[in-house]
Amino acid sequence: MTHPADLPYPVPEPHEWADEPDVETARALDEALVEVDAGRSVICVGEDAFDVLLEALATNPGRSTRAS
């Protein structure tokens, strides 16, 4: 595999690969992040919601990802 720095074009960071979430998903994500920041548990109602939450936590390294 070629190293990204060797390519003749810019390679986006992994967090830039995903499309922006739809309005409902963005709202749910914002609410979940408030709960996580407050130290409470977050319940995801499906794999897609869980994937979105994980992606948001991964792209915001300053946030706590500690499970409680």
Gaussian input, Z-matrix of N, CA and C with variables (Angstrom, degrees):
# hf/3-21g

backbone

0 1
 N
 C     1     B1
 C     2     B2     1     A1
 N     3     B3     2     A2     1     D1
 C     4     B4     3     A3     2     D2
 C     5     B5     4     A4     3     D3
 N     6     B6     5     A5     4     D4
 C     7     B7     6     A6     5     D5
 C     8     B8     7     A7     6     D6
 N     9     B9     8     A8     7     D7
 C    10    B10     9     A9     8     D8
 C    11    B11    10    A10     9     D9
 N    12    B12    11    A11    10    D10
 C    13    B13    12    A12    11    D11
 C    14    B14    13    A13    12    D12
 N    15    B15    14    A14    13    D13
 C    16    B16    15    A15    14    D14
 C    17    B17    16    A16    15    D15
 N    18    B18    17    A17    16    D16
 C    19    B19    18    A18    17    D17
 C    20    B20    19    A19    18    D18
 N    21    B21    20    A20    19    D19
 C    22    B22    21    A21    20    D20
 C    23    B23    22    A22    21    D21
 N    24    B24    23    A23    22    D22
 C    25    B25    24    A24    23    D23
 C    26    B26    25    A25    24    D24
 N    27    B27    26    A26    25    D25
 C    28    B28    27    A27    26    D26
 C    29    B29    28    A28    27    D27
 N    30    B30    29    A29    28    D28
 C    31    B31    30    A30    29    D29
 C    32    B32    31    A31    30    D30
 N    33    B33    32    A32    31    D31
 C    34    B34    33    A33    32    D32
 C    35    B35    34    A34    33    D33
 N    36    B36    35    A35    34    D34
 C    37    B37    36    A36    35    D35
 C    38    B38    37    A37    36    D36
 N    39    B39    38    A38    37    D37
 C    40    B40    39    A39    38    D38
 C    41    B41    40    A40    39    D39
 N    42    B42    41    A41    40    D40
 C    43    B43    42    A42    41    D41
 C    44    B44    43    A43    42    D42
 N    45    B45    44    A44    43    D43
 C    46    B46    45    A45    44    D44
 C    47    B47    46    A46    45    D45
 N    48    B48    47    A47    46    D46
 C    49    B49    48    A48    47    D47
 C    50    B50    49    A49    48    D48
 N    51    B51    50    A50    49    D49
 C    52    B52    51    A51    50    D50
 C    53    B53    52    A52    51    D51
 N    54    B54    53    A53    52    D52
 C    55    B55    54    A54    53    D53
 C    56    B56    55    A55    54    D54
 N    57    B57    56    A56    55    D55
 C    58    B58    57    A57    56    D56
 C    59    B59    58    A58    57    D57
 N    60    B60    59    A59    58    D58
 C    61    B61    60    A60    59    D59
 C    62    B62    61    A61    60    D60
 N    63    B63    62    A62    61    D61
 C    64    B64    63    A63    62    D62
 C    65    B65    64    A64    63    D63
 N    66    B66    65    A65    64    D64
 C    67    B67    66    A66    65    D65
 C    68    B68    67    A67    66    D66
 N    69    B69    68    A68    67    D67
 C    70    B70    69    A69    68    D68
 C    71    B71    70    A70    69    D69
 N    72    B72    71    A71    70    D70
 C    73    B73    72    A72    71    D71
 C    74    B74    73    A73    72    D72
 N    75    B75    74    A74    73    D73
 C    76    B76    75    A75    74    D74
 C    77    B77    76    A76    75    D75
 N    78    B78    77    A77    76    D76
 C    79    B79    78    A78    77    D77
 C    80    B80    79    A79    78    D78
 N    81    B81    80    A80    79    D79
 C    82    B82    81    A81    80    D80
 C    83    B83    82    A82    81    D81
 N    84    B84    83    A83    82    D82
 C    85    B85    84    A84    83    D83
 C    86    B86    85    A85    84    D84
 N    87    B87    86    A86    85    D85
 C    88    B88    87    A87    86    D86
 C    89    B89    88    A88    87    D87
 N    90    B90    89    A89    88    D88
 C    91    B91    90    A90    89    D89
 C    92    B92    91    A91    90    D90
 N    93    B93    92    A92    91    D91
 C    94    B94    93    A93    92    D92
 C    95    B95    94    A94    93    D93
 N    96    B96    95    A95    94    D94
 C    97    B97    96    A96    95    D95
 C    98    B98    97    A97    96    D96
 N    99    B99    98    A98    97    D97
 C   100   B100    99    A99    98    D98
 C   101   B101   100   A100    99    D99
 N   102   B102   101   A101   100   D100
 C   103   B103   102   A102   101   D101
 C   104   B104   103   A103   102   D102
 N   105   B105   104   A104   103   D103
 C   106   B106   105   A105   104   D104
 C   107   B107   106   A106   105   D105
 N   108   B108   107   A107   106   D106
 C   109   B109   108   A108   107   D107
 C   110   B110   109   A109   108   D108
 N   111   B111   110   A110   109   D109
 C   112   B112   111   A111   110   D110
 C   113   B113   112   A112   111   D111
 N   114   B114   113   A113   112   D112
 C   115   B115   114   A114   113   D113
 C   116   B116   115   A115   114   D114
 N   117   B117   116   A116   115   D115
 C   118   B118   117   A117   116   D116
 C   119   B119   118   A118   117   D117
 N   120   B120   119   A119   118   D118
 C   121   B121   120   A120   119   D119
 C   122   B122   121   A121   120   D120
 N   123   B123   122   A122   121   D121
 C   124   B124   123   A123   122   D122
 C   125   B125   124   A124   123   D123
 N   126   B126   125   A125   124   D124
 C   127   B127   126   A126   125   D125
 C   128   B128   127   A127   126   D126
 N   129   B129   128   A128   127   D127
 C   130   B130   129   A129   128   D128
 C   131   B131   130   A130   129   D129
 N   132   B132   131   A131   130   D130
 C   133   B133   132   A132   131   D131
 C   134   B134   133   A133   132   D132
 N   135   B135   134   A134   133   D133
 C   136   B136   135   A135   134   D134
 C   137   B137   136   A136   135   D135
 N   138   B138   137   A137   136   D136
 C   139   B139   138   A138   137   D137
 C   140   B140   139   A139   138   D138
 N   141   B141   140   A140   139   D139
 C   142   B142   141   A141   140   D140
 C   143   B143   142   A142   141   D141
 N   144   B144   143   A143   142   D142
 C   145   B145   144   A144   143   D143
 C   146   B146   145   A145   144   D144
 N   147   B147   146   A146   145   D145
 C   148   B148   147   A147   146   D146
 C   149   B149   148   A148   147   D147
 N   150   B150   149   A149   148   D148
 C   151   B151   150   A150   149   D149
 C   152   B152   151   A151   150   D150
 N   153   B153   152   A152   151   D151
 C   154   B154   153   A153   152   D152
 C   155   B155   154   A154   153   D153
 N   156   B156   155   A155   154   D154
 C   157   B157   156   A156   155   D155
 C   158   B158   157   A157   156   D156
 N   159   B159   158   A158   157   D157
 C   160   B160   159   A159   158   D158
 C   161   B161   160   A160   159   D159
 N   162   B162   161   A161   160   D160
 C   163   B163   162   A162   161   D161
 C   164   B164   163   A163   162   D162
 N   165   B165   164   A164   163   D163
 C   166   B166   165   A165   164   D164
 C   167   B167   166   A166   165   D165
 N   168   B168   167   A167   166   D166
 C   169   B169   168   A168   167   D167
 C   170   B170   169   A169   168   D168
 N   171   B171   170   A170   169   D169
 C   172   B172   171   A171   170   D170
 C   173   B173   172   A172   171   D171
 N   174   B174   173   A173   172   D172
 C   175   B175   174   A174   173   D173
 C   176   B176   175   A175   174   D174
 N   177   B177   176   A176   175   D175
 C   178   B178   177   A177   176   D176
 C   179   B179   178   A178   177   D177
 N   180   B180   179   A179   178   D178
 C   181   B181   180   A180   179   D179
 C   182   B182   181   A181   180   D180
 N   183   B183   182   A182   181   D181
 C   184   B184   183   A183   182   D182
 C   185   B185   184   A184   183   D183
 N   186   B186   185   A185   184   D184
 C   187   B187   186   A186   185   D185
 C   188   B188   187   A187   186   D186
 N   189   B189   188   A188   187   D187
 C   190   B190   189   A189   188   D188
 C   191   B191   190   A190   189   D189
 N   192   B192   191   A191   190   D190
 C   193   B193   192   A192   191   D191
 C   194   B194   193   A193   192   D192
 N   195   B195   194   A194   193   D193
 C   196   B196   195   A195   194   D194
 C   197   B197   196   A196   195   D195
 N   198   B198   197   A197   196   D196
 C   199   B199   198   A198   197   D197
 C   200   B200   199   A199   198   D198
 N   201   B201   200   A200   199   D199
 C   202   B202   201   A201   200   D200
 C   203   B203   202   A202   201   D201

   B1=1.4529
   B2=1.5260
   B3=1.2820
   B4=1.4614
   B5=1.5185
   B6=1.3167
   B7=1.4559
   B8=1.5287
   B9=1.3584
   B10=1.4679
   B11=1.5191
   B12=1.3259
   B13=1.4706
   B14=1.5227
   B15=1.3280
   B16=1.4631
   B17=1.5295
   B18=1.3090
   B19=1.4662
   B20=1.5294
   B21=1.3340
   B22=1.4713
   B23=1.5319
   B24=1.3218
   B25=1.4630
   B26=1.5274
   B27=1.3448
   B28=1.4667
   B29=1.5353
   B30=1.2979
   B31=1.4622
   B32=1.5258
   B33=1.3354
   B34=1.4635
   B35=1.5289
   B36=1.3144
   B37=1.4571
   B38=1.5295
   B39=1.3298
   B40=1.4743
   B41=1.5201
   B42=1.3470
   B43=1.4634
   B44=1.5289
   B45=1.3241
   B46=1.4643
   B47=1.5272
   B48=1.3362
   B49=1.4560
   B50=1.5142
   B51=1.3030
   B52=1.4654
   B53=1.5224
   B54=1.3212
   B55=1.4519
   B56=1.5266
   B57=1.3135
   B58=1.4609
   B59=1.5240
   B60=1.3376
   B61=1.4679
   B62=1.5260
   B63=1.3372
   B64=1.4590
   B65=1.5291
   B66=1.3315
   B67=1.4626
   B68=1.5316
   B69=1.3160
   B70=1.4657
   B71=1.5235
   B72=1.3216
   B73=1.4579
   B74=1.5240
   B75=1.3257
   B76=1.4621
   B77=1.5259
   B78=1.3269
   B79=1.4623
   B80=1.5303
   B81=1.3369
   B82=1.4640
   B83=1.5202
   B84=1.3222
   B85=1.4512
   B86=1.5235
   B87=1.3261
   B88=1.4619
   B89=1.5240
   B90=1.3401
   B91=1.4629
   B92=1.5284
   B93=1.3243
   B94=1.4624
   B95=1.5234
   B96=1.3273
   B97=1.4541
   B98=1.5281
   B99=1.3363
   B100=1.4642
   B101=1.5245
   B102=1.3327
   B103=1.4625
   B104=1.5303
   B105=1.3120
   B106=1.4722
   B107=1.5234
   B108=1.3352
   B109=1.4596
   B110=1.5215
   B111=1.3319
   B112=1.4648
   B113=1.5313
   B114=1.3357
   B115=1.4509
   B116=1.5130
   B117=1.3240
   B118=1.4557
   B119=1.5220
   B120=1.3067
   B121=1.4620
   B122=1.5214
   B123=1.3278
   B124=1.4538
   B125=1.5243
   B126=1.3212
   B127=1.4606
   B128=1.5218
   B129=1.3122
   B130=1.4602
   B131=1.5251
   B132=1.3237
   B133=1.4581
   B134=1.5220
   B135=1.2935
   B136=1.4605
   B137=1.5161
   B138=1.3313
   B139=1.4642
   B140=1.5228
   B141=1.3311
   B142=1.4636
   B143=1.5272
   B144=1.3349
   B145=1.4647
   B146=1.5212
   B147=1.3274
   B148=1.4552
   B149=1.5250
   B150=1.3305
   B151=1.4630
   B152=1.5268
   B153=1.3312
   B154=1.4644
   B155=1.5238
   B156=1.3260
   B157=1.4590
   B158=1.5312
   B159=1.3191
   B160=1.4616
   B161=1.5227
   B162=1.3080
   B163=1.4695
   B164=1.5216
   B165=1.3297
   B166=1.4637
   B167=1.5179
   B168=1.3183
   B169=1.4564
   B170=1.5227
   B171=1.3180
   B172=1.4598
   B173=1.5230
   B174=1.3196
   B175=1.4621
   B176=1.5196
   B177=1.3314
   B178=1.4596
   B179=1.5280
   B180=1.3433
   B181=1.4643
   B182=1.5212
   B183=1.3137
   B184=1.4617
   B185=1.5184
   B186=1.3119
   B187=1.4573
   B188=1.5249
   B189=1.3005
   B190=1.4633
   B191=1.5193
   B192=1.3186
   B193=1.4534
   B194=1.5211
   B195=1.3405
   B196=1.4520
   B197=1.5200
   B198=1.3164
   B199=1.4638
   B200=1.5092
   B201=1.3206
   B202=1.4645
   B203=1.5043
   A1=109.27
   A2=116.97
   A3=122.98
   A4=109.74
   A5=115.93
   A6=120.28
   A7=108.27
   A8=118.91
   A9=120.89
   A10=114.17
   A11=117.87
   A12=120.18
   A13=111.84
   A14=117.87
   A15=121.63
   A16=113.23
   A17=117.29
   A18=120.31
   A19=110.74
   A20=117.63
   A21=120.68
   A22=113.59
   A23=117.73
   A24=121.82
   A25=108.00
   A26=117.10
   A27=119.24
   A28=111.08
   A29=115.21
   A30=121.20
   A31=107.49
   A32=117.78
   A33=119.51
   A34=111.55
   A35=115.20
   A36=121.11
   A37=108.28
   A38=118.65
   A39=120.24
   A40=114.03
   A41=118.46
   A42=118.91
   A43=112.11
   A44=118.23
   A45=121.42
   A46=112.16
   A47=117.67
   A48=120.31
   A49=112.35
   A50=117.82
   A51=121.49
   A52=110.75
   A53=115.45
   A54=121.12
   A55=109.20
   A56=115.65
   A57=119.79
   A58=108.64
   A59=117.79
   A60=119.60
   A61=111.05
   A62=115.28
   A63=118.87
   A64=108.59
   A65=117.06
   A66=122.52
   A67=111.59
   A68=117.47
   A69=120.71
   A70=111.67
   A71=117.05
   A72=121.22
   A73=110.50
   A74=117.09
   A75=120.65
   A76=110.84
   A77=117.12
   A78=121.27
   A79=110.52
   A80=116.09
   A81=120.27
   A82=110.89
   A83=116.65
   A84=121.13
   A85=110.79
   A86=116.95
   A87=120.29
   A88=111.05
   A89=116.83
   A90=120.98
   A91=110.89
   A92=116.90
   A93=120.68
   A94=110.88
   A95=117.19
   A96=120.26
   A97=111.35
   A98=117.78
   A99=121.00
   A100=109.50
   A101=116.44
   A102=120.79
   A103=110.85
   A104=117.09
   A105=121.07
   A106=110.17
   A107=116.98
   A108=120.50
   A109=111.80
   A110=116.65
   A111=121.23
   A112=112.07
   A113=116.83
   A114=120.67
   A115=114.31
   A116=117.24
   A117=120.80
   A118=110.19
   A119=115.61
   A120=121.90
   A121=110.70
   A122=115.31
   A123=122.10
   A124=107.71
   A125=116.08
   A126=120.76
   A127=107.98
   A128=116.22
   A129=121.94
   A130=107.56
   A131=116.53
   A132=120.99
   A133=113.46
   A134=117.29
   A135=120.03
   A136=110.69
   A137=114.76
   A138=119.64
   A139=111.77
   A140=117.33
   A141=119.66
   A142=110.83
   A143=116.43
   A144=120.46
   A145=110.29
   A146=116.71
   A147=120.94
   A148=110.41
   A149=117.34
   A150=121.08
   A151=111.40
   A152=116.64
   A153=120.67
   A154=110.09
   A155=117.09
   A156=120.34
   A157=110.91
   A158=116.74
   A159=119.88
   A160=111.47
   A161=117.04
   A162=120.90
   A163=110.52
   A164=117.24
   A165=120.26
   A166=111.07
   A167=116.92
   A168=119.68
   A169=111.16
   A170=116.95
   A171=120.49
   A172=111.86
   A173=117.41
   A174=120.00
   A175=112.48
   A176=117.29
   A177=122.23
   A178=107.89
   A179=117.93
   A180=120.05
   A181=113.96
   A182=118.97
   A183=121.09
   A184=112.97
   A185=117.31
   A186=120.81
   A187=109.84
   A188=114.73
   A189=120.10
   A190=109.44
   A191=116.86
   A192=121.20
   A193=109.93
   A194=116.69
   A195=122.34
   A196=110.06
   A197=116.24
   A198=120.98
   A199=108.38
   A200=115.63
   A201=118.32
   A202=110.91
   D1=140.32
   D2=178.67
   D3=-78.13
   D4=138.29
   D5=177.01
   D6=-70.71
   D7=136.66
   D8=-178.22
   D9=-54.11
   D10=-32.81
   D11=-179.39
   D12=-68.27
   D13=-19.59
   D14=-179.01
   D15=-88.19
   D16=-6.87
   D17=-177.91
   D18=-78.75
   D19=150.99
   D20=-177.92
   D21=-81.36
   D22=8.93
   D23=-179.83
   D24=-140.10
   D25=156.87
   D26=-179.21
   D27=-71.07
   D28=141.23
   D29=178.31
   D30=-107.48
   D31=124.84
   D32=-179.24
   D33=-68.16
   D34=153.71
   D35=173.81
   D36=-66.55
   D37=153.24
   D38=-178.82
   D39=-53.60
   D40=-36.72
   D41=-179.63
   D42=-69.04
   D43=-12.81
   D44=178.09
   D45=-90.62
   D46=-3.75
   D47=-177.57
   D48=-75.25
   D49=-29.85
   D50=-173.88
   D51=-85.50
   D52=149.43
   D53=173.61
   D54=-73.52
   D55=160.08
   D56=175.44
   D57=-66.27
   D58=142.65
   D59=179.35
   D60=-70.21
   D61=157.15
   D62=176.21
   D63=-68.00
   D64=170.13
   D65=-173.44
   D66=-58.75
   D67=-45.07
   D68=-178.53
   D69=-64.85
   D70=-42.18
   D71=178.97
   D72=-66.91
   D73=-40.80
   D74=178.89
   D75=-62.37
   D76=-40.90
   D77=178.66
   D78=-64.23
   D79=-46.01
   D80=179.26
   D81=-62.56
   D82=-38.84
   D83=178.66
   D84=-65.03
   D85=-44.92
   D86=178.22
   D87=-59.39
   D88=-43.29
   D89=178.75
   D90=-63.54
   D91=-40.78
   D92=-179.97
   D93=-65.64
   D94=-40.72
   D95=-179.84
   D96=-65.66
   D97=-34.18
   D98=175.07
   D99=-63.04
   D100=-42.76
   D101=178.49
   D102=-63.75
   D103=-44.26
   D104=179.38
   D105=-62.55
   D106=-44.28
   D107=179.59
   D108=-62.48
   D109=-31.41
   D110=179.41
   D111=-81.79
   D112=-2.70
   D113=178.50
   D114=85.48
   D115=11.59
   D116=179.67
   D117=-95.14
   D118=164.57
   D119=178.76
   D120=-77.09
   D121=154.27
   D122=176.74
   D123=-121.51
   D124=131.55
   D125=177.72
   D126=-108.19
   D127=124.00
   D128=177.05
   D129=-101.49
   D130=132.89
   D131=-174.92
   D132=-90.08
   D133=8.98
   D134=178.16
   D135=-175.05
   D136=168.40
   D137=-179.79
   D138=-63.50
   D139=-37.68
   D140=-179.53
   D141=-62.94
   D142=-44.20
   D143=179.43
   D144=-63.37
   D145=-39.97
   D146=179.16
   D147=-65.01
   D148=-42.62
   D149=178.65
   D150=-61.25
   D151=-41.52
   D152=179.04
   D153=-64.02
   D154=-42.65
   D155=179.02
   D156=-62.84
   D157=-45.82
   D158=178.95
   D159=-61.08
   D160=-41.50
   D161=179.26
   D162=-62.51
   D163=-43.45
   D164=-179.87
   D165=-64.96
   D166=-40.94
   D167=178.58
   D168=-66.85
   D169=-36.08
   D170=179.75
   D171=-69.51
   D172=-32.41
   D173=-177.91
   D174=-87.31
   D175=-6.84
   D176=176.87
   D177=-120.35
   D178=75.66
   D179=-173.10
   D180=-63.43
   D181=-16.74
   D182=178.48
   D183=-75.26
   D184=-15.53
   D185=-179.52
   D186=-80.65
   D187=151.48
   D188=176.74
   D189=-77.08
   D190=131.97
   D191=176.09
   D192=-113.25
   D193=17.37
   D194=-178.46
   D195=-66.96
   D196=128.24
   D197=175.74
   D198=-79.06
   D199=142.66
   D200=177.66
   D201=-122.93

